[in-house]
Amino acid sequence: MGARAWALLLVLCGTTFLEGADIAMLAIAIPTIRSDLGLSTGTAAWVISAYVLGYAGFTLLGGRAADLLGRRRMFLVWLGVFLAFSGLGGLATEGWMLIVARFVTGVAAAFMTPAAMSVITTSYAEGPERNKALLVFAGTSAGGFSLGLVIGGLLTELGWRWVFFAPVILTAVILAAAVRLVPGADAPTAKAWATLRSGGFDLPGAVAVAGAMLLLAFGVVRLEHGLDGWPVTLGVVLAGLLLGAAFVGVERRAAAPLVRLAIFRTGSVVRAGLGALLYLGSFMGFQFVITLYLQELRGWSSWQTALALVVMGCDVVLAPTLTPRLVQRHGHARVILGGFLLALLAYALFLPVGMDWTYAAMFPTLFLVGAGFALAYGPLLIAATEGVAAHEQGLAGGILHTSTQFGAAIGVSAVTAVHGLASPGAGEAAGSGQALDAFRTALAVPVALAAVGVAVALAGALRGPRGPRGPRGPWGPRPGQPAALSDASAPALPATTDAR
């Protein structure tokens, strides 16, 4: 890749780093925020959950908007919204202000991230070049989360409001560079205009899918309450499923559907979405459990916890260096399977955790978690978009990121629910054997999710050619093998690239 291609990738990676770091910094700072603003436990939980609801609820809409209204336009506009509401979060004086700011920030990410991903998939030639760009993009996202834990610990010591103001500064720098570097004309394509004129923006479909995603995400978040209020949880989930069924009906009849349902017949898109859901669910569930273990049982400070977890950021190095070579040599399916196997091993190694474990005893698990992420997540991004037509790259990215957000919500909520059900009563000591058993029980959630992920990845690997020379892998075309609807023959970043 040339200098301009690398500069564009740096800008796009800056946004995914920002998103990962933003989530991690808030996770570290939330106890301090709760204490300073006098928030209840429920309000503090909603500060975290609001972002997930906004992100999961609007990602499919955001991906399609990038395809129809312009990738550059959606990227720049929603990056600006992300900047504004990050700053407003730092100025909040009440819990509801933080919740609103986090919800809108999540909505901004729902439009911004699929647009950034589709800029990559339409600006870099399919094959090794695009694969490398996507692997760097994926590694930067995970690295942002890992480094965000450390940065969040430091900024929280200076004042929790800096957790919101620091992203504003970084976003402003990225936005200034993006205006110059992100390619694409200012107006939607003629085909997009025709689509908008003929069927509008499929407003009924947009409302139905956003409502379904919001309700389902809310239902998942309510799993944190365990059996408490289960009728409400069940009702919300059923309402989400009914609205989802209504969305399918609308899309079947729409002249210009928001989501072309036939895209779900692309096996790589579906398998990548399911794989991303399972991997992110296990990853975020484990991260939540180990944070509770270190801070609540071991009494470590937020700074000590953040520093201990930074080794999980090894994927920043492994994703752009080791993973591309493995993908080129073995294909997507085997590398994805390897990532799930490393994750399963990592979580299983932590099951016998004790009160006197040293950091050296924890280190293998933490390193394997990061290494597994490097192997699995990037190839899942490749599989989700390879073989998809250029005008649906945003939609494919939206499907993938919807899966990741639901996976993260399921992982954290399920872990919280299991931990709550297994925790000792109020009269028990915080460091009792029962409390430790509760953490061990909660660890069964990421282990189970990773085990299912191994089964899914193994089934995919067994269905396709085993060698790198096979015409088509089970997760999509082999590296360098042009797909039927791809832009594999297009030169990288031509002067007239349409990256909308």
C-alpha positions as CSV (number, residue, x, y, z in Angstrom):
1,M,0.0,0.0,0.0
2,G,1.1,3.5,-0.7
3,A,1.5,6.4,1.7
4,R,-2.1,7.8,1.0
5,A,-3.6,4.3,1.5
6,W,-1.8,4.0,4.8
7,A,-2.8,7.5,5.9
8,L,-6.5,6.7,5.2
9,L,-6.2,3.4,7.1
10,L,-4.7,5.3,10.0
11,V,-7.7,7.6,10.1
12,L,-10.2,4.8,9.9
13,C,-8.3,2.8,12.6
14,G,-8.3,5.9,14.7
15,T,-12.1,5.8,14.9
16,T,-12.2,2.1,15.9
17,F,-9.5,2.7,18.5
18,L,-11.5,5.6,19.8
19,E,-14.6,3.5,20.1
20,G,-12.8,0.6,22.0
21,A,-11.0,3.0,24.3
22,D,-14.2,5.0,25.0
23,I,-16.0,1.8,26.2
24,A,-13.0,0.7,28.3
25,M,-12.3,4.0,30.0
26,L,-15.9,4.4,31.1
27,A,-15.9,0.8,32.5
28,I,-13.0,1.7,34.7
29,A,-14.4,5.1,35.7
30,I,-18.0,4.2,36.5
31,P,-17.4,3.5,40.2
32,T,-15.9,7.0,40.7
33,I,-18.7,8.6,38.6
34,R,-21.3,6.8,40.7
35,S,-19.7,8.0,43.9
36,D,-19.2,11.6,42.7
37,L,-22.7,12.1,41.3
38,G,-24.4,10.0,43.9
39,L,-25.9,7.6,41.4
40,S,-27.9,4.5,42.3
41,T,-26.7,1.1,41.2
42,G,-29.5,1.0,38.6
43,T,-28.6,4.4,37.2
44,A,-24.9,3.5,37.0
45,A,-25.8,0.3,35.2
46,W,-27.8,2.3,32.7
47,V,-24.9,4.6,31.9
48,I,-23.1,1.5,30.6
49,S,-26.2,-0.1,29.0
50,A,-27.4,3.0,27.2
51,Y,-24.4,2.9,24.8
52,V,-25.1,-0.8,23.9
53,L,-28.8,0.0,23.3
54,G,-28.0,2.9,21.0
55,Y,-25.3,0.9,19.1
56,A,-27.2,-2.4,18.7
57,G,-30.5,-0.6,17.9
58,F,-29.3,1.4,15.0
59,T,-26.3,-0.5,13.5
60,L,-28.3,-2.1,10.7
61,L,-29.8,1.2,9.8
62,G,-26.4,2.8,10.0
63,G,-24.9,0.3,7.6
64,R,-27.6,0.7,5.0
65,A,-27.5,4.5,5.4
66,A,-23.8,4.4,4.4
67,D,-24.7,2.5,1.3
68,L,-27.5,4.8,0.2
69,L,-26.6,8.2,1.5
70,G,-22.8,8.1,1.1
71,R,-20.1,6.5,3.2
72,R,-18.1,9.7,3.5
73,R,-21.1,11.7,4.5
74,M,-22.2,9.3,7.2
75,F,-18.7,8.8,8.5
76,L,-18.0,12.5,8.9
77,V,-21.4,13.6,10.2
78,W,-21.7,10.9,12.9
79,L,-18.0,11.3,13.9
80,G,-19.0,14.9,14.6
81,V,-22.0,13.7,16.7
82,F,-19.7,11.4,18.6
83,L,-17.4,14.3,19.4
84,A,-20.3,16.6,20.5
85,F,-22.0,14.1,22.9
86,S,-18.7,12.8,24.3
87,G,-18.1,16.4,25.4
88,L,-21.6,16.8,26.8
89,G,-21.1,13.6,28.8
90,G,-18.1,15.3,30.5
91,L,-20.3,18.2,31.5
92,A,-23.1,16.1,33.0
93,T,-24.2,16.8,36.5
94,E,-27.1,14.3,36.7
95,G,-27.3,10.6,35.9
96,W,-30.0,11.1,33.2
97,M,-27.6,13.5,31.4
98,L,-25.0,10.8,31.2
99,I,-27.5,8.2,30.1
100,V,-28.7,10.4,27.2
101,A,-25.1,11.3,26.2
102,R,-24.1,7.7,26.2
103,F,-27.2,6.6,24.2
104,V,-26.6,9.2,21.5
105,T,-22.9,8.3,21.4
106,G,-23.8,4.7,20.8
107,V,-26.2,5.7,18.0
108,A,-23.3,7.8,16.5
109,A,-21.0,4.7,16.7
110,A,-23.8,2.6,15.0
111,F,-23.6,4.9,11.9
112,M,-19.9,5.7,12.0
113,T,-18.4,2.2,12.4
114,P,-20.1,0.5,9.5
115,A,-19.3,3.5,7.3
116,A,-15.6,3.3,8.2
117,M,-15.6,-0.5,7.6
118,S,-17.3,-0.1,4.2
119,V,-14.8,2.6,3.2
120,I,-12.1,0.0,3.8
121,T,-13.8,-2.7,1.8
122,T,-14.5,-0.4,-1.1
123,S,-11.1,1.4,-1.1
124,Y,-8.7,-1.6,-0.9
125,A,-8.6,-4.3,-3.5
126,E,-10.1,-7.6,-2.4
127,G,-7.5,-10.1,-1.4
128,P,-4.3,-9.7,0.6
129,E,-4.5,-5.9,0.6
130,R,-8.0,-5.7,1.9
131,N,-7.4,-8.5,4.3
132,K,-4.4,-6.7,5.8
133,A,-6.4,-3.5,6.1
134,L,-9.2,-5.3,7.9
135,L,-6.9,-7.2,10.2
136,V,-5.2,-3.9,11.2
137,F,-8.6,-2.3,11.7
138,A,-9.7,-5.2,13.9
139,G,-6.5,-5.3,15.9
140,T,-6.7,-1.5,16.5
141,S,-10.2,-1.9,17.9
142,A,-9.2,-4.5,20.5
143,G,-6.0,-2.6,21.2
144,G,-8.1,0.5,21.9
145,F,-10.1,-1.4,24.4
146,S,-7.0,-2.9,26.2
147,L,-5.1,0.4,26.2
148,G,-8.3,2.2,27.2
149,L,-8.3,0.3,30.5
150,V,-4.9,1.8,31.3
151,I,-5.7,5.2,30.0
152,G,-9.0,5.2,31.8
153,G,-7.3,4.3,35.1
154,L,-4.9,7.2,34.7
155,L,-7.6,9.7,33.6
156,T,-9.9,8.7,36.5
157,E,-7.1,9.6,38.9
158,L,-7.0,13.1,37.3
159,G,-10.8,13.4,37.3
160,W,-13.5,11.2,35.8
161,R,-14.6,14.0,33.4
162,W,-11.4,13.6,31.5
163,V,-12.7,10.1,30.4
164,F,-15.1,12.1,28.3
165,F,-13.0,15.1,27.3
166,A,-10.0,13.1,26.1
167,P,-12.0,11.3,23.4
168,V,-13.2,14.8,22.3
169,I,-9.6,15.9,21.6
170,L,-8.8,12.7,19.7
171,T,-12.0,12.8,17.7
172,A,-11.3,16.4,16.6
173,V,-7.9,15.4,15.3
174,I,-9.4,12.4,13.4
175,L,-12.2,14.5,12.0
176,A,-9.8,17.1,10.7
177,A,-7.7,14.4,8.9
178,A,-10.8,12.5,7.7
179,V,-12.1,15.6,5.8
180,R,-9.0,15.5,3.7
181,L,-8.4,11.8,3.3
182,V,-11.7,9.9,3.2
183,P,-12.6,9.5,-0.5
184,G,-16.0,9.7,-2.1
185,A,-18.2,12.4,-3.8
186,D,-20.5,14.6,-1.8
187,A,-23.8,13.3,-3.4
188,P,-25.3,9.9,-3.3
189,T,-25.1,7.8,-6.5
190,A,-27.7,8.0,-9.1
191,K,-28.9,4.5,-8.1
192,A,-29.2,5.7,-4.5
193,W,-31.3,8.7,-5.6
194,A,-33.5,6.4,-7.6
195,T,-33.9,4.2,-4.6
196,L,-34.8,7.1,-2.4
197,R,-37.3,8.4,-4.9
198,S,-39.0,5.1,-5.7
199,G,-39.5,3.8,-2.2
200,G,-38.2,6.5,0.1
201,F,-35.8,5.4,2.8
202,D,-38.0,2.4,3.7
203,L,-39.2,4.3,6.8
204,P,-41.5,1.5,8.0
205,G,-38.6,-0.9,7.8
206,A,-36.2,1.5,9.5
207,V,-38.6,2.0,12.4
208,A,-39.4,-1.7,12.7
209,V,-35.7,-2.8,12.7
210,A,-34.6,-0.1,15.1
211,G,-37.5,-0.9,17.5
212,A,-36.8,-4.6,17.3
213,M,-33.1,-4.2,18.0
214,L,-33.8,-1.8,20.9
215,L,-36.3,-4.1,22.5
216,L,-34.1,-7.2,22.1
217,A,-31.0,-5.4,23.4
218,F,-33.1,-4.1,26.3
219,G,-34.2,-7.7,27.0
220,V,-30.6,-8.9,26.9
221,V,-29.5,-6.2,29.3
222,R,-32.4,-7.2,31.7
223,L,-30.8,-10.6,32.1
224,E,-28.5,-8.9,34.6
225,H,-31.5,-9.0,37.0
226,G,-31.6,-12.8,36.9
227,L,-35.1,-14.1,37.8
228,D,-36.1,-10.8,39.3
229,G,-38.8,-9.3,37.1
230,W,-38.6,-12.1,34.6
231,P,-42.1,-11.4,33.2
232,V,-41.0,-8.0,32.1
233,T,-37.9,-9.4,30.5
234,L,-39.8,-12.1,28.7
235,G,-42.4,-9.6,27.5
236,V,-39.7,-7.2,26.1
237,V,-38.0,-10.1,24.3
238,L,-41.3,-11.3,22.8
239,A,-42.2,-7.8,21.7
240,G,-38.8,-7.5,20.0
241,L,-39.3,-10.8,18.2
242,L,-42.7,-9.8,17.0
243,L,-41.4,-6.5,15.8
244,G,-38.6,-8.4,14.1
245,A,-41.1,-10.6,12.3
246,A,-43.0,-7.5,11.2
247,F,-39.8,-6.1,9.8
248,V,-39.3,-9.2,7.7
249,G,-42.8,-8.8,6.4
250,V,-42.2,-5.2,5.5
251,E,-38.9,-6.0,3.7
252,R,-40.6,-8.7,1.6
253,R,-43.2,-6.2,0.3
254,A,-41.0,-3.1,0.1
255,A,-40.1,-1.9,-3.4
256,A,-36.7,-0.7,-2.1
257,P,-36.1,-2.7,1.2
258,L,-33.8,-1.3,3.8
259,V,-32.3,-4.8,4.1
260,R,-32.2,-7.2,1.1
261,L,-33.2,-10.4,2.9
262,A,-31.4,-12.5,0.3
263,I,-28.1,-11.3,1.8
264,F,-28.7,-13.8,4.6
265,R,-28.3,-16.6,2.0
266,T,-24.7,-15.6,1.8
267,G,-23.3,-18.2,4.2
268,S,-20.1,-16.3,5.1
269,V,-22.2,-13.3,6.3
270,V,-24.3,-15.5,8.6
271,R,-21.5,-17.6,10.0
272,A,-19.3,-14.5,10.6
273,G,-22.2,-12.8,12.4
274,L,-22.8,-15.8,14.6
275,G,-19.1,-16.3,15.2
276,A,-18.6,-12.6,16.2
277,L,-21.6,-12.8,18.6
278,L,-20.1,-15.8,20.4
279,Y,-16.6,-14.5,20.5
280,L,-17.4,-11.0,21.7
281,G,-19.9,-12.5,24.2
282,S,-17.2,-14.7,25.7
283,F,-14.5,-12.0,25.6
284,M,-16.6,-9.3,27.3
285,G,-18.1,-11.7,29.8
286,F,-14.6,-12.8,30.9
287,Q,-13.3,-9.2,31.0
288,F,-16.2,-8.3,33.3
289,V,-15.6,-11.3,35.6
290,I,-11.9,-10.8,36.0
291,T,-12.4,-7.1,36.7
292,L,-14.8,-8.0,39.5
293,Y,-12.5,-10.6,40.8
294,L,-9.5,-8.3,41.0
295,Q,-11.3,-5.3,42.4
296,E,-13.9,-6.8,44.7
297,L,-12.2,-10.0,45.9
298,R,-8.6,-9.1,45.7
299,G,-9.0,-5.4,46.5
300,W,-6.9,-4.1,43.6
301,S,-7.3,-0.5,42.6
302,S,-8.7,0.5,39.2
303,W,-5.2,1.5,38.1
304,Q,-3.7,-1.9,39.2
305,T,-6.5,-3.7,37.4
306,A,-6.1,-1.8,34.2
307,L,-2.3,-2.4,34.2
308,A,-2.8,-6.1,34.8
309,L,-5.2,-6.4,31.9
310,V,-3.1,-4.5,29.4
311,V,-1.4,-7.8,28.3
312,M,-4.7,-8.6,26.5
313,G,-3.7,-5.9,24.1
314,C,-1.0,-8.1,22.5
315,D,-3.4,-8.5,19.6
316,V,-2.4,-5.0,18.5
317,V,1.0,-6.5,17.5
318,L,-0.3,-10.0,16.5
319,A,-3.3,-9.0,14.3
320,P,-1.3,-7.0,11.7
321,T,1.8,-9.3,11.7
322,L,1.0,-12.9,12.5
323,T,-2.7,-13.2,11.5
324,P,-2.3,-12.1,7.8
325,R,0.4,-14.8,7.3
326,L,-1.8,-17.5,8.9
327,V,-4.9,-16.4,6.8
328,Q,-2.8,-16.4,3.6
329,R,-1.4,-19.9,4.4
330,H,-4.4,-21.7,5.9
331,G,-7.5,-19.7,5.0
332,H,-10.1,-18.0,7.1
333,A,-11.8,-21.0,8.6
334,R,-8.8,-22.6,10.2
335,V,-7.6,-19.3,11.7
336,I,-11.0,-18.5,13.1
337,L,-11.2,-22.0,14.6
338,G,-7.7,-21.4,16.1
339,G,-8.9,-18.2,17.7
340,F,-11.8,-19.9,19.3
341,L,-9.7,-22.8,20.6
342,L,-7.2,-20.4,22.2
343,A,-10.1,-18.5,23.8
344,L,-11.6,-21.7,25.2
345,L,-8.3,-22.8,26.6
346,A,-7.7,-19.4,28.2
347,Y,-11.1,-19.3,30.0
348,A,-10.8,-23.0,31.1
349,L,-7.3,-22.3,32.6
350,F,-8.9,-19.6,34.8
351,L,-11.7,-21.8,36.2
352,P,-9.7,-23.0,39.3
353,V,-8.8,-19.3,40.2
354,G,-8.1,-18.9,43.9
355,M,-7.7,-16.0,46.4
356,D,-3.9,-16.4,46.5
357,W,-3.2,-16.5,42.7
358,T,-0.2,-14.5,41.6
359,Y,-0.2,-12.4,38.5
360,A,2.2,-15.0,37.0
361,A,-0.6,-17.6,37.4
362,M,-3.1,-15.3,35.6
363,F,-0.7,-14.2,32.8
364,P,-1.2,-17.3,30.5
365,T,-4.9,-16.7,30.4
366,L,-4.6,-13.0,29.8
367,F,-2.1,-13.5,27.0
368,L,-4.1,-16.3,25.3
369,V,-7.3,-14.1,25.4
370,G,-5.5,-11.4,23.5
371,A,-3.9,-13.9,21.1
372,G,-7.2,-15.6,20.4
373,F,-8.8,-12.2,19.7
374,A,-6.1,-11.5,17.2
375,L,-6.7,-14.8,15.4
376,A,-10.5,-14.7,15.4
377,Y,-11.8,-11.2,15.1
378,G,-9.9,-9.9,12.0
379,P,-10.7,-13.0,9.9
380,L,-14.4,-12.7,11.0
381,L,-14.4,-9.1,9.6
382,I,-13.0,-10.4,6.3
383,A,-15.5,-13.3,6.1
384,A,-18.4,-10.9,6.8
385,T,-17.7,-8.7,3.8
386,E,-15.9,-10.9,1.2
387,G,-18.1,-11.8,-1.7
388,V,-20.6,-9.1,-0.9
389,A,-21.4,-6.5,-3.7
390,A,-19.9,-3.1,-3.2
391,H,-23.3,-1.4,-2.8
392,E,-24.1,-3.6,0.2
393,Q,-20.8,-3.4,2.0
394,G,-22.3,-1.1,4.6
395,L,-25.1,-3.4,5.2
396,A,-22.8,-6.4,5.7
397,G,-20.7,-4.3,8.1
398,G,-23.9,-3.4,10.0
399,I,-24.9,-7.0,10.3
400,L,-21.5,-7.9,11.8
401,H,-21.4,-5.0,14.2
402,T,-25.0,-5.7,15.3
403,S,-23.8,-9.2,16.1
404,T,-20.8,-8.0,18.1
405,Q,-22.9,-5.6,20.2
406,F,-25.5,-8.3,21.0
407,G,-22.7,-10.7,21.8
408,A,-21.1,-8.2,24.2
409,A,-24.5,-7.5,25.8
410,I,-25.3,-11.2,26.2
411,G,-21.9,-12.0,27.6
412,V,-21.9,-9.2,30.3
413,S,-25.6,-9.7,31.2
414,A,-25.4,-13.5,31.4
415,V,-22.2,-13.3,33.6
416,T,-23.8,-10.7,35.8
417,A,-27.0,-12.8,36.2
418,V,-25.1,-16.1,37.0
419,H,-22.8,-14.3,39.4
420,G,-25.8,-12.7,41.2
421,L,-27.6,-16.0,41.5
422,A,-24.5,-17.8,42.8
423,S,-23.4,-15.0,45.2
424,P,-23.6,-15.4,49.0
425,G,-26.2,-13.6,50.9
426,A,-25.8,-10.2,52.4
427,G,-24.5,-11.6,55.6
428,E,-21.6,-13.4,54.0
429,A,-18.1,-12.0,54.0
430,A,-16.9,-10.5,50.7
431,G,-13.9,-12.7,50.7
432,S,-15.5,-15.9,51.7
433,G,-15.2,-19.2,49.8
434,Q,-18.8,-18.8,48.6
435,A,-18.0,-15.4,47.0
436,L,-15.1,-17.0,45.2
437,D,-17.3,-19.9,44.1
438,A,-19.7,-17.3,42.6
439,F,-16.9,-15.9,40.4
440,R,-15.9,-19.4,39.3
441,T,-19.6,-20.2,38.5
442,A,-19.8,-17.0,36.4
443,L,-16.7,-18.1,34.5
444,A,-18.8,-20.9,33.1
445,V,-20.6,-18.4,30.8
446,P,-17.5,-17.4,28.7
447,V,-16.4,-21.1,28.7
448,A,-19.8,-22.2,27.3
449,L,-19.9,-19.4,24.7
450,A,-16.4,-20.2,23.5
451,A,-17.2,-23.9,23.4
452,V,-20.2,-23.3,21.1
453,G,-18.0,-21.0,19.0
454,V,-15.5,-23.8,18.6
455,A,-18.3,-26.1,17.4
456,V,-19.6,-23.5,14.9
457,A,-16.1,-22.8,13.6
458,L,-15.2,-26.5,13.4
459,A,-18.4,-27.2,11.4
460,G,-17.5,-24.5,9.0
461,A,-13.9,-25.7,8.6
462,L,-15.0,-29.3,7.9
463,R,-17.5,-28.2,5.2
464,G,-15.0,-26.4,3.0
465,P,-11.6,-27.1,1.3
466,R,-8.9,-27.6,3.9
467,G,-6.0,-26.2,2.0
468,P,-5.3,-22.6,1.0
469,R,-5.6,-23.5,-2.7
470,G,-9.2,-24.6,-2.4
471,P,-11.5,-22.5,-4.7
472,R,-13.7,-21.4,-1.8
473,G,-13.5,-21.6,2.0
474,P,-16.5,-22.2,4.2
475,W,-16.3,-18.6,5.5
476,G,-16.0,-17.0,2.0
477,P,-13.5,-17.0,-0.9
478,R,-9.9,-17.9,-0.3
479,P,-7.4,-15.0,-0.1
480,G,-6.8,-13.6,-3.5
481,Q,-9.8,-15.5,-5.0
482,P,-12.2,-12.9,-6.5
483,A,-15.8,-13.3,-5.6
484,A,-18.6,-13.1,-8.1
485,L,-19.8,-9.6,-6.9
486,S,-16.5,-8.2,-5.6
487,D,-14.2,-5.4,-6.8
488,A,-11.1,-7.6,-6.7
489,S,-9.8,-6.2,-10.0
490,A,-10.1,-2.6,-9.0
491,P,-6.8,-0.8,-8.2
492,A,-6.4,0.4,-4.6
493,L,-7.6,3.9,-4.0
494,P,-8.0,5.1,-7.5
495,A,-8.5,8.9,-7.9
496,T,-12.2,8.4,-8.6
497,T,-12.9,5.8,-5.9
498,D,-16.5,5.9,-4.9
499,A,-16.3,5.1,-1.2
500,R,-19.8,6.1,-0.3
